[in-house]
Amino acid sequence: MSVSLDNWDEPLRSLCLFVHNFIHRNKKTKKMSKSFCSHYYFVTYEKIGYDRRSKRIVEVYIVLKLFLPNEQVKSVLEIEPERLKQKGIKAIITDLDNTLVAWDRPDATPELLYWFQKMRDAGIKVLIVSNNNQKRVSSFSTPLDLPFIFEARKPMGRAFRKAIKLLGVKKRETVVIGDQLLTDVFGGNRSGIYTILVIPIAATDGFWTRINRKVERRLMDFFRRKGMIQWEERQ
């Protein structure tokens, strides 16, 4: 069986082709993308079929895996420092809105404050990386004495590289936590960092996030149909 995009709905098809072209036009990720895809051609042979004439289609399929998190939990509060340390994790890069608190909540909840303290006590560093503006990110992070990066332009890799440098750790010692596939998970995976997806805290979102959610729903439906989501069973 060879891979085909013919039976994929148009928005998902367009997204796949956009991601494929984006990665291959980016000089810094082109080499990585080719290596990543060639490695998985043979791994996925039995599952999706392999046809050398369909190389580009297979690449698109493989690139889709960049949207899959390594794991999913309902809330950051479920992430325990002991489990992270067992994985060799020394630092957390986390999103802010709808990951730590609702997008329209100005400050941390008592439960979140306790979670931050547990991470500090365990020696795990936390840095907030958000696409939101300086006022929003600073007003939340500064009272907590947390380092932050605002207007990060996730999923672009620059903010993730900057975060790793600020934290003084290696990629394999870091985890990215967020509530969006298109920004947090895709950006973290592209950067070679372990990713954890959390369920959005609020049922509502800011304007641009609402647009992302529509695409994410199609991605989730696709992953579900293809049997690529094992972690969803734990929800």
N, C-alpha and C positions, 0 to 999 in steps of 0.2 A: 504494500500500500504506500503510495507517495503522498506527500503533504500538499494540501491545496488550500488557498484562501477563499475559494469560490463560495463555500457555504457559511462563511463568517459574515455577520451583519456589517454593514458599511462603516459605522463609526469605529468598530473594533478593528476592521481591516485598515482603515485610514490611520489609526493610532499605531498599529504595528509597523506600517510602512514609514511613518514619520519617525518613530524611534530608531528603526533600522538606518534610515538616512542620516538622522542626527548623529548617531554614534560613528558612522563611517565617514562623515564629513569633519568630525572633530579629530584633529591631528593627535591629540593626547590620548584619545580613547580608541582610535582606529586599530592600532596594534593590539591593544587589549581585547577588543571585540573579536578580531580575527582569531586570536589564540583561544579565546573563550569558546567561540563557536566550533572551531575545529576539534577541540577537546571533547565536546559533547556530541558531535556528529555520530560517533560510534557508540557512545553511551546510550543514545536514544534510538539507535537503529531498530531494535525490536519493538519499541513502543510506538514510534510514529512513522517508521519506514524511512528508507534512504534512497534518494535518487539524485545523482550528481547533477543532472540537468535542472534540478529544483533547488540548487544550493541556496539561492537567495531566499526562497520560501522557508527552508529549514532554518536559516539564520534568524528570520523574523520570529519563528516559533521559539527558538532558543532565547532570543532577546526578551521575549515575553516573560521568561523566568526571572528576569531582573525585577519584575513587579511583585514577586512572591517573597514574603518575609520569611525569615528563618523560623520564627514562631509567632504565636499570637496569644495575648492575654486580654482579659476584660478591662483591666486597669493597671496603671503603673504601680498602684498600691499592692498588687499581687507579686511584684518583682522583688524578691528578697535578696539582700546583699550576700548572704551565704551561698546562694545558688550561683550568683554572678562570680564570686571568688573561686568557686569550684571550676568555672570555665576559664579562669585566668583573667577575668575582666577587672580592670582597674579604673575605668572611667565611663561615664554615660554622656552621650550627646542626645539631648531630648528636645522635642518640639514643645511649644507652649500651649497655644490655643487648642482646646478640645482634647489635649493630651494630658496636661497637668491640671488645668482648670477649664471651665467653660470659656468660650472665646470672648464673652462679654463680662466675665468676672474679673475685677481688678487685682485681687490678692489671693494668696494661697489659703486653702482650707486647713483646719487643725490636723486633719488626717495626712495631708500632704506635707505639712511642716514636720510631722513625726517621721514620715518616710525620708525626707531630706536628712534629718538627724541620724537616722539609722545608717544611711549611706556614708555620712561623715564619720560616724563612729567606726565603720568598717574600713575606712580609708579609701572609699570609692569617690572619685571626683565627679561632679555634675556640672555640665555646661549647657546652657539653653541656646539653641539655634532656631531662629524664627524668621519667617518671611514678613512678619509684621513690622511696623515702623518703630523708630527708636523710642518714642514716647511710651508706647504700649509695653515694649519689651523691657525697657529700663525701669519703668515704674513698678513692674512686677519683680524683677530680678534684684535690683539694688538693695531693697530692704532685707533681702534674704542673703545678701553677700554672695551672690552667685554670678560667675562670669557669663557673658552672653554675647551673641552675635545677632544683630538685627538686619532686616532687609537682606536676608541670606541668599535669596534667589534659588532656593532648592527647587529642582534636584541638581542644579549645577554643582560641580565638585569643589569649587573654590572655598566655600564656607566649611565644608567637611575637612578639607586639608588645613585650613586655618584653625579649626577647632582642635584637631589632633596636635598641632604645634603648640597651641595655648595650654593644652592639658599635659603636654610633655609625656605622652604615651605612644605606643605603637598601635596600628590598626587592629591587630589581633587581640589587643588588650582593651578594646573599646566596643561599645554597643550603641546602636542608634535606636531610639524609641520615638514613635510617632503614630498618628492616627490616619495618615494618608498614604495610599499606595503610590500616587504620582509624584509626591515630593519627598517624603521621609524614607519610604522603603526603596523606591527606585534610586534616589540619591545615595542612600547608604550602601545598597548593593553595588552600584556602579563604582563606589569608592572602595569596595572590598572590605566593608565593615559588617559585622553581624547585626541583623535587624530584627526588631520586635514591633509588631503592629498591635496597637491597643484600640479598643472600641471607642469611638468618639464620645466624650462626656455629655455633650449637649446634642439635642436632636436638630438644632439649627446651626447654620454656619454663616460666615461672612460671604460677600458676593462671589469672589473668585473661587472660594472653596466649594460653593454650591455647584459651580460649573465642573470642577474636578470630580465631585461626587457622582455626577451623571456618567462620566467615563469609567469611574471606579466600579460602579454597579455592573457595567457591561464586562469589565475585566473579571470581576468576581463570578459572574454567571458563566463566563468562558472557562475559568479555572475549575468551577464546580462540575461542568459538563465533561471536562476532560479528565476528571479525577485527580487534579493536581493540588487539591486542597485537602490535606489530611487533618491539619490543625483545626479546621472549622468544626469538626465533630466535638471538640472540647468546649465549645461556647456554651 
